[in-house]
Amino acid sequence: MVGGSWHPRTARALSAMSLTAESLPDVPTLVAMADTAATSAAGRTLSDGSAGLAVLPIADPTPFVSPSSFFVALPHDAVRDIGAWLDATLPTATHEVRVRTRDDAAVDTSGTVSSVRSVDGATMWITAPADTAATSAVVLHSTANDVRTGPARLWRDTAVQIARTGGVAVRYDRAGVGESGMVRRDNDFADLHSTDAIHDAHRATDLARSLTTGPLTHVGICSGAWAAAAVALDHAGTTGAEDGDRVPDRVVLINLLTWRRDAPVLGAERLPELLAPADPSGSPTVPLRARLKPLAVRWAPHVVFDAFARRGMMQSPRLLLTLLARADVETHLVFGTRDYRHFVGQRGLAALAYTARYGRTATVQVAPGGDHAAFHPVVRAAAITECLSAVQSDAAAAAVNEVSKR
């Protein structure tokens, strides 16, 4: 199950199940399976099942489950067909529902408190320790049109673990996404790297900073990682003597692709072009940039390579990593295997060596075989590990400071 977040006992029970027509409940049931699976033993068994069982053949799900590039091909046809089956099968009676909205609500779950707030039109979720003051804060920046729960509830699960470790976590829906503002039918994609996106990221950061006197960590995947770095750099640029002992923010950047602080605003129409794999054939249909890029990576001096990157012809990790190192921002990079190869192919290792001169070199963790969008368990585990490591480090430092004051 892609990105499923299960209790270990539930996962073991599901793994032990043998799915047959007889094992299914006596209710209308739809089994959507790939064309190739329909001819398997299990597929034939289900296809020959009870009258209440419908089997829907769908196209090969590999481009969605294990995409060959950074761009995930969503199974629109399968989703439409499943929706049509639900529409035809479920009851049609209508019921009146009365909803009472609140700007702030709290729920206790195993030693943590979760609350919801509206800040300048953006909805934000806070997860904090129930009985103690938070020793630090983590802001979890969502990717693209992802909502505050993150890919397959990654950010929600991470937030609970952060609170159990002594930190406070802030998640948010940026403008035009989820519960923050209205979605326009003519354009339901909230642009990346936009002024509105950065505004909401700063509001979430301000809220997190008000919830603790300890350090703050920004975490994000892809465009969320870019927002994390941008906000941390903005804070580093405004930290002065009046901030006392406050240190620059920390960042955990997961599968980052955009290494310019002044990244251009991107709409939905350009994402497939930017994230799809390059055609190595040298065909005339391949953009000139894609044909020149391998030559520049191999032969161009670093100054020229960076100049090309500033003009948007390619990406140079050295641009953003240098800014973070100069600002003394503690930086942790997390990659899946494909993303790490991309990082190396953009002279990422040379960038790490270059930033060492500033005394602040980013750490790198590679999750073997992990995917770009962080649905796969290895990337999820790496992301959670880095977040908890940051909170544990801050909690230990807070304990030492408390002892020294006695």
Helices and strands as residue ranges (DSSP letters): H 8-16, E 29-34, G 35-39, H 41-47, E 53-58, H 62-65, H 76-89, E 106-109, E 112-119, E 122-129, E 137-141, G 151-153, H 154-164, E 168-173, H 195-210, E 216-221, H 223-238, G 241-243, E 250-254, G 268-270, H 271-275, H 288-299, H 302-310, H 317-326, E 331-336, H 337-345, H 348-355, G 356-358, E 363-367, H 377-405
